[in-house]
Each structure stands twice: as structure tokens, then as C-alpha cells.
Amino acid sequence: MASYFTINISSPNTPGLRALQTRAALDELLGRLAEARDALPAEGLVPMFLKVAPDLADGEAEAITDCVVAHGLSGIIVSNTTVSRPALKSRFRDEAGGLSGAPLTGLSTMMLGRFAEIAQGRVTLIGVGGIGSGAEAYAKIRAGASAVQLYSALVFEGPGLVGRIKRELAERLRADGFRALGEAVGAN
Ligand SMILES: Cc1cc2nc3c(=O)[nH]c(=O)nc-3n(C[C@H](O)[C@H](O)[C@H](O)COP(=O)(O)O)c2cc1C
């Protein structure tokens, strides 16, 4: 039934889950998933993507990318919510948990760009984090995303948001002389 599976090891709301992003644990997890995948009949094969946090330490993005490539996953989804509090003025800023939406935009796009640089086309990237307009979707695509995901902005605008983003995105692609979205992937 699914077009792809997400291996979500980056939710800050499950204690200990993000520790699976470290090299040894990730290698073990992806190794077992790859084994299960390879045992499926060819027609049952569904792309698998790994979803990561934007709060990675130095060197972790390199290790994660190598691991994803080594186990033959389709790609990486960057990013989940953040445990940091970038540019957040809310009185709730000291609450625990993952932060999504507008305050996450810059951090998640920066991390996506880092993965694009490291991956050099070896894996497909999906961009997510604070997208609420065509401009923000376009920034993710230029940073290296072949597709984008939306979550928080849908709460404020509803499903009509998708059509608006597509129209704005088409305008930006035309303005910059791209004939297809694929031409803009990683243009930065
Ligand atoms: C309440 C909530 C629940 C979420 N649950 C999941 C989940 O089950 N699996 C997943 O991969 N990401 C989950 N996410 C992360 C979102 O898919 C997304 O990566 C993140 O919110 C950043 O995007 P946004 O700024 O558009 O919300 C969740 C986010 C929120 C706020």
C-alpha cells in the first residue's frame, strides 16, 4: 500500500530513539532492515528512507550517509523536529520536546545542504522542516531535495496549501529558467 517506508529514528519524543543515529547502532538497524527487504519478492520492494534529526554532531552526517549508501537504502529525509530553540520567542520555549514549523526552516535547510554536499548524488534527499510557501519549498529543492514534505503549515492553512505551494514553485522555476523541477535539485 505504501509508496515508501520511513525509518524514523529522529523523534525527540521517544527516549533513547535518537541514539540509533550513532554509527554502530545504525549499522546494525539498517543491516537487519536490508536483510528483511532483500528477502521480499522483487514486486514487494518498496523504497526505504532514513529520517534524521537536524541536531547532529560533527561527523554524524558523514557516518549516516555512508551507512545509508552501504545498506542500499533509497535516501535520507532531512529533517525531523529539533530539540534546539532557534529564534524562538515563545514563552513555551523552555518546554521539552521537538520544535517544528517556521523556527525550524533555516536549521533544517542548512542540514539538508550539508547532506547534499556529503552525498554527492549517492542517495536521494527529501527536504522537510518549516515549509509553508513555494519559496521555502524551492529553497529545499535548490539545497538538494528531490521532494519535500509538509506537516506544521498544514495545521494553519489546510490542504489548499499544497496547491498554493505548487503554483508558487512553478513561478519560481520559470523565473530562474528551469524547465523541470529536477533541473533545480541541488542548484546551490
Ligand atoms: C506532532 C508531530 C508528530 C510527528 N510524527 C512523526 C512521525 O510519526 N514520523 C515522522 O517521520 N515524522 C514525524 N514528525 C515530524 C514531521 O514529519 C516533520 O519532519 C517535522 O514536523 C518538520 O516539518 P514541519 O516544520 O513541516 O512540521 C512529527 C511532527 C510533529 C510536530
The ligand as an SDF file (V2000), in Angstrom:
LIG
                    3D

 31 33  0  0  0  0  0  0  0  0999 V2000
    3.1090   16.1620   16.3640 C   0  0  0  0  0  0  0  0  0  0  0  0
    4.1440   15.6650   15.3970 C   0  0  0  0  0  0  0  0  0  0  0  0
    4.2040   14.3080   15.1030 C   0  0  0  0  0  0  0  0  0  0  0  0
    5.1550   13.8040   14.1950 C   0  0  0  0  0  0  0  0  0  0  0  0
    5.2100   12.4620   13.9340 N   0  0  0  0  0  0  0  0  0  0  0  0
    6.0920   11.9760   13.0320 C   0  0  0  0  0  0  0  0  0  0  0  0
    6.1170   10.5760   12.7010 C   0  0  0  0  0  0  0  0  0  0  0  0
    5.3430    9.7770   13.2290 O   0  0  0  0  0  0  0  0  0  0  0  0
    7.0190   10.1430   11.7970 N   0  0  0  0  0  0  0  0  0  0  0  0
    7.8920   11.0050   11.2000 C   0  0  0  0  0  0  0  0  0  0  0  0
    8.6930   10.5590   10.3700 O   0  0  0  0  0  0  0  0  0  0  0  0
    7.8970   12.3340   11.4790 N   0  0  0  0  0  0  0  0  0  0  0  0
    7.0160   12.8390   12.3750 C   0  0  0  0  0  0  0  0  0  0  0  0
    7.0030   14.1850   12.6680 N   0  0  0  0  0  0  0  0  0  0  0  0
    7.9730   15.1010   12.0270 C   0  0  0  0  0  0  0  0  0  0  0  0
    7.3610   15.8030   10.8310 C   0  0  0  0  0  0  0  0  0  0  0  0
    7.0480   14.8660    9.8090 O   0  0  0  0  0  0  0  0  0  0  0  0
    8.3440   16.8460   10.2440 C   0  0  0  0  0  0  0  0  0  0  0  0
    9.5540   16.2150    9.8950 O   0  0  0  0  0  0  0  0  0  0  0  0
    8.6500   17.9780   11.2150 C   0  0  0  0  0  0  0  0  0  0  0  0
    7.4900   18.3740   11.9240 O   0  0  0  0  0  0  0  0  0  0  0  0
    9.2240   19.2010   10.4900 C   0  0  0  0  0  0  0  0  0  0  0  0
    8.3780   19.6320    9.4510 O   0  0  0  0  0  0  0  0  0  0  0  0
    7.3060   20.8410    9.6190 P   0  0  0  0  0  0  0  0  0  0  0  0
    8.0790   22.0490   10.0870 O   0  0  0  0  0  0  0  0  0  0  0  0
    6.6980   20.9980    8.2590 O   0  0  0  0  0  0  0  0  0  0  0  0
    6.3140   20.3850   10.6520 O   0  0  0  0  0  0  0  0  0  0  0  0
    6.0590   14.7030   13.5680 C   0  0  0  0  0  0  0  0  0  0  0  0
    5.9840   16.0830   13.8780 C   0  0  0  0  0  0  0  0  0  0  0  0
    5.0480   16.5740   14.7790 C   0  0  0  0  0  0  0  0  0  0  0  0
    5.0180   18.0530   15.0760 C   0  0  0  0  0  0  0  0  0  0  0  0
  1  2  1  0
  2  3  1  0
  2 30  2  0
  3  4  2  0
  4  5  1  0
  4 28  1  0
  5  6  2  0
  6  7  1  0
  6 13  1  0
  7  8  2  0
  7  9  1  0
  9 10  1  0
 10 11  2  0
 10 12  1  0
 12 13  2  0
 13 14  1  0
 14 15  1  0
 14 28  1  0
 15 16  1  0
 16 17  1  0
 16 18  1  0
 18 19  1  0
 18 20  1  0
 20 21  1  0
 20 22  1  0
 22 23  1  0
 23 24  1  0
 24 25  2  0
 24 26  1  0
 24 27  1  0
 28 29  2  0
 29 30  1  0
 30 31  1  0
M  END
$$$$
